[in-house]
Amino acid sequence: MTQEMPGGSAASEEHEAQQHSEKTGIPEQVEALGETASKLYDQFRESEQYGKIQDSVTRAGEYIRENPVPSVLYALGAGFVLGMLFHPKR
């Protein structure tokens, strides 16, 4: 059992973070990295770029629903080309 000292808030926060990471089994650095990634993702979702990407995804989905045969043929063609590029030569 530890006693908290007045004015030692930074030390107590660090101690709490260490106890939390010991309980979850996640190292502190990994947990901090996860929190940073989460903050960056939240910022991205609020950005204008995210809205543009969502619009593009919606339009692509509509195109595929309206034109299923050409969409499948495009996918097959792209798969064939990528397969030829990345296939090890014998």
ABEGO torsion letter per residue (X at the ends): XBBBBBGAAAAAAAAAAAAAAAAAGBBAAAAAAAAAAAAAAAAAAABAAAAAAAAAAAAAAAAAAABAAAAAAAAAAAAAAAAAAABBBX
